[in-house]
Amino acid sequence: MTFFEELQARGLIKDLIDEENLKEHLQHPCTVYIGFDPTADCLHVGHLQQICILKRWQEAGHNVIALAGGATGMIGDPKPTQERRLLSADEIKHNVEAIKVQLGNFLDFNSGTANLVDNHDWLGQMSLIDFLRDYGKYFNVNYMINKDTIAKRLETGISFTEFTYTILQAIDFLQLYKNYGCTIQLGGSDQWGNLVSGTDLIRKVCGPETKVYGITSPLLTKSDGGKFGKTETGTVWLSPERTSAYEFYQFWVNTSDADIINYMKRLSFMSLDEIYAYEEKVKTCPEKREAQKAFAAEMTKLVHGEAALEDALKITETFFKGNINDLTPAQLKAGLANAKKFKVNDGDLLIDCLVNGHICTSKREARDLISQGSIQVNGQKQNSLEYKLSKEAAYDNEFSIIKKGKKNYFVCEF
């Protein structure tokens, strides 16, 4: 199986520019790029497919370029419904630097086969006259307004600022072609119009015989049509400061059976044969969730590292059937990041805390649960109706953990 065929088998190819010549072009090492807009100072799981695609190309022996949109980020790729909020120059600069560091966790920039560039280096120095004379003249307005990203906004309105985004991205491809010999632009299927603009501009500037290509991958979505990466608690980030390794691991472990094999094909670096074996296990013994566990472990190790994965596995195992006192306070915080939290005072009666924290609906229910041995504080059953919460006995003298029944955890913060 060729590299191109494997990309197809994994569902990573949707649209192509000049497929026949592209396949021949891939017989030799080539240079490809993907752009990342710095709309935040941290990448999230929505970026993971494109990051993994670049990693695949590098591991297959090609040269890769990760482009940070220090200039295009100040404009914003047109959203389907409304204008983007314009970020300040300082915000963009901060975000670009943060994204550069994160991308270095996935791509080997020391190998000589990967580069990270910022399009502000060329777009930021360009005058308005240069933009109009050297590039704007190549773009037909009638053609531009028929592109999907523009056409969807015509009824609600689109500013000239966002209207010009496709020209700026086309200039990026041209600059990378001239300066790095980059011949292929990669992107999600929503970037198809921009990829076409880039190849068109290069051929108009450099000659119609110039061989450049574009490949899009289908956007990653849930089988029910829901947005990939959408959770009740918000965005799943690739930074441990935003989303802990434990939360990240749990996100993938909770993947539905209907989605897991698709996600594995797109994101995992397991062989296709390994993935097909897990697909069979999903059919024959779905209750074991072997595919989800293997995939969650791989993704967590890729993003957070081996030590963080071991931490996540330990927290998972402990909350499932272990003693929470085997965990450090930091691990407890990570494991209970999404648990309900409420404030308590040193010396508060447990009964009062159960009611005030809405763990129980009444003092009668609280007394019954305590008497039945259904309430634990910091891993220990509490049967006394006179038991008081103590800051001295709290983890790091900061918080205590109440467990109701077998699964329900609550965090009391002093």
N, C-alpha and C positions, 0 to 999 in steps of 0.2 A: 504494500500500500504506500503510495507516495504521500508526501506531506500535504499536498492539496487534497488528495482523496480522504486523508484522515480528518482534515478540517471539515470537509463535507459530511463525513460520517458522524462527526460530533455536533452537527447542526450549527456550525460557526460561519456558514456562508449563505448569504441571501441574494445580494445583487453583485454583479461583476461588470467591470468595464473591460471589453476586449478579452473575453475568456480564452479564446484559442491561442492568442499570442502570449497571454499571461502564463498559461501552463508551460509553454516553452521557456519563458523568461525565468520561471522558478527552478529550472534545471541547474542554475548556477546561483551562488549567493547574491542576494540583492538587498537593498535598503528600503525599509518600510517605516511609516510613522503613524502615530495616533496623538491627537491633541486632547489636553485636559484643561478645562476652563476652571480657573481658581475662584469659584463662587463661594468657597469656604476654605478654612485653613486645615481641613482634614478630608481625606478621601473616605468614601463609604462603600457598602457592598454593591451599590449600583455601578461603581467604577470597576468592580472586580473582574467582570468578563473581559473588558478591554485590557486591563493590566495583565491578566493571564494570557490573553492572545499575544501581546508583545513578548511575554516570557516564552511562549511556545515558539515564536519565530526566532528568537535569539537561540534557544536550545536546538533548533533545527539547522543552525549554521548561518542564519541571515543576520544582517546588521539592523538594529532597531533604534528609532529615535522617539523619545517621549517629549512632546512639545507642551510646555506650560504656556497658557494664553495670557501672558502678562499684559498684552495690548488688547486682544479680543475680549478678555474678561472685563475690560472697562466698557465694552459695548454690549455684550450679551447675545448669545444665540437666541433668535426669536422663539418664545414659548408659544404653544398652540393657542393660548387664550388671552394673554395680556403682556404688557411691557415688563421687563425685569427691572428690579431696583438697581440703579447704578451705584457701584461701589467706588469709594475714594481711591486715589492713587496709593495711599499708604496701606489701605486694606488689601488691595490687590498685591502689592509688593510683599506684605506679610504672608498672604495666602500662598503665593508662588514659592517662597522660600520653604514654607512648611510642606508643600506638596513635593518639592524636589527631594526633601529628606525622606518622605514616605516612599516615593517611587524607588529610591535606592535600596529599600528592603526587599524588592522583588526582582529588579534587573541588575545585572552585573556590569556596573559602569567602569570597572577596572580591567575588563577583558579586551577593550578596544573594539568591541562589537555593539556597544550601546552608548548613546549620547543623550543628554538632557539639555534642551535649548529653550529659550524664552523668546516668543515672537515680538516682544517689546524691543528687542535688539534691532529689528529692522522697521517694524511698523511705527514704533515710538519716535523714530527720527524722520519720518516721512512728512513732507509738507502737503497741504491740501492741493496745491497746484500739481505736484508730482503724482499724487493719488489720482486726480482726475485725468491728467494727460497720459500718464504711463500705464494706467490700469483701467480706469473707468470707461475709457473709450472702447474697450473690448467687450463690454457687457450691454446687451440689448435689454431695455426695460421691459418690453413686452414679453420677452422670454423669462425674465426674472420673476415677474408677478404670477407666472403660471407654475412656479415651483411650489411644492406642497407646503413648505414652511411659511411661505409668503401668502399663498392663496388662502390658507386657513384664517389668516389674520385680516384679510381685506375688508370683511364685513364689519369687524369691530374696530379696525384701524391699526396701522403700524407706523411707527415713526421712521423718518429717514435714517436715523441712527441704526436701528435694528435692520432696516432694509439693506444696508450696506454690508452687513456681517458676512454674507456669502462671498463678497469681493475680497474682504480681508483674509478669509480662510483660504481662498484661491491663491492669494499672494503668498501665504505661508508655504503652500505646496511648491510654488514656483521657486521661492528662495531655497527651500530644502533640496529641490532638484538641482539647482545651480551650484549650491555650496557643499552639498553632501552626497550628490548623486542619488538622491532618494527618488525611486520610481513608483512606489506604491503607497497610497494612502488607505488606511484602515479606519473603520468607524462603525457605530451602530446604524441600523437601518434608517433611523431618523436623520442621518447625516448624508443620505444619498445625493440630495441636490447639491450640497456643498462639495462632495467628492467630484461630481460631474463638472461643476464650475472650475475646480482646480485643474483637472485634466484638460479642459477646454482652453483655459488661459495659457497653460504651458505650451500647447500646440500652436496657439495663435502667436505667442511670443518667440518660441524657439523653432517653429516649423511644423507643418502638419504630419511629417514623418516621425516625429518624436514619440517614443514608446513610453507611455506612463499609464498607470492602472489604478483602479479603485476597487476595494472589496468591502462590502458591509456585512455585518452579522445581525441576525434577528435580535430584537430587544428581549431581554430575559424577563418573563412574566410568570405568574402563577397559572396553573391549569384552569382555574376558575375565572381567569381574566384579571384578577387583582394585580396590583403593582408589586413587583418583586422587591423584597427588602422592607416592606411596610409592616410594622408591628404596632401593638397597642402602646408601647412606650416610646415610639418614634424611630428615628433613623438608627441603623446599625452601622457604626463607624469602624474604621480600620485602625484606630488609635486606642490603646488601652486606657488613656485618660478619658476618653468619651464612652467607650464600650469595653468593659472588662473581658478578658479572655474567657472567663466562665460564661458571661452573657453571650459572647460570640459563639461559643461552643453550643450553648443551648439553642441559639437561633437555628443552627443547622440540624441539630438532633430533632427538633420539632418540625422539620420539613415533612410535608405530607407524602404518602406513598405515591400519589399521582404525579408529584413534581421531582422526586429525588433522583431518578435516573436521568432526566433531562438536565438537571443541575450538575450531576456528576460528569456527563458527557461534555458539557460546556466549560466547566471550571476545574474539574479534577485532572491531575496529571497521571492518574492510573491509566493502564492500557485499556483499550476498548474491550479486550477479552475479560479483564478483571471486572469491568463495569457490567458486562453482560452476565457474568456470574452472580453479581449482586442483584441484578435485575431478576434473575431466577429466584433468588432468596426472598425478594420482595413479594413474589407471587406465591411461593410455597410456605414461607413462615414469616409473614409480615409483622407478627407480634414481637419478634426478636429485634426488629429495627437495626439489623446488621449493616445495611447500606447507609442509613442515617448516621450511625455511630462511626463507621469508617470514614465517611465523608467529612463529618464534623471534626474528627481528629486531624485529618489532612489539612483542611482549611485553617483550623486554629494554629497548627504548627507552621503553615505557610505564612500567616499574617502575624502571629504573635511569638513564634519560636517554640522549641522543645520544652523548655522549663515552664513556660506559661501553659502549654497544653497539659503537662503533668499536674499543674496546679488546678486547672479546670476539671480534670478527671477526678482528682482527689475530692474536690468540693462536691462534684456530682455524686460520687459514690457515697460520701458522708451523709449528704442530705437525703439520699435514697434509703440507706439502711445502716448508717453508722452513728457515731457519737459526735455531736457538733463540737464537743470540747477537744476533739482531735485536730481541729482547725485553728489557725491563728486568727486574731481579731481582723486582720486585713482580708483573709480568706472569707471570714464570715460576712464582712461588709460586701464583698464581691458577690457572694452567693445569695445575699438577701437585698441586693440593690433595688429590686422591684417589689420587695415586701412592703406591706403597709407599715408606716412609722407614726409614732405619736410621742408627745412629750410627757415625762413623769418627773416627780420630785423625789428626792432621797427620803425614804421612810413611808412612801405611799403604800396603803394596803393593796395587796394583789387583787382583791375583790373589786375595789374601786377602779383600779387600772383596767381590768377586764371590761368594765362598763364604760368608763370614759374613753377607752380606745376602740369602742364599738366592736370588741371581740365577742362580747355577750350582750344580749338585749336587756338584761335585768340582773339585779343582784341575786335573785333567786336562781337564775340559770348559772351565774358565776359560782355560787355556793355548790350547786349540784355537780358541776364539772370538776371543781376542786375535790370534792368529796369522793367522786368516782375515779380520781386519778387520771383525768383527761387533760390536765394542764401541767406543762413543764416550764420551768424557768431556768434558762442557761443549761439545758440538758438534764435537769433533775426534776422528778415529779414532786409536786407540792400538794400535800393533803391538808395542810393547816389553814383554817379559815382566817387565822390571825397573821399569816405570812405577809411580810413587808418587803418591798423592793429596796435594795441597798446599793448605793453608788459604789461603796467599797467592794462589793461582790460583782460589780459589772465588769464587762470586758473593757480593758483600758480605762476603767472608771468613767466610761462614756455611755455605754449602751448595754441593755440586757435583751435577751431573746425569749419571747413567750411562744410556746408551741401548743396549739389547740388540736387535740386529736392526733391523727397520723401525719398530716401533710401541711397544716396551716401554721405558718410562721409570722410573727409580728415583732417589730423592733421598737423597744422603749428607749428613747433618748433622754438622758438626764440633763 
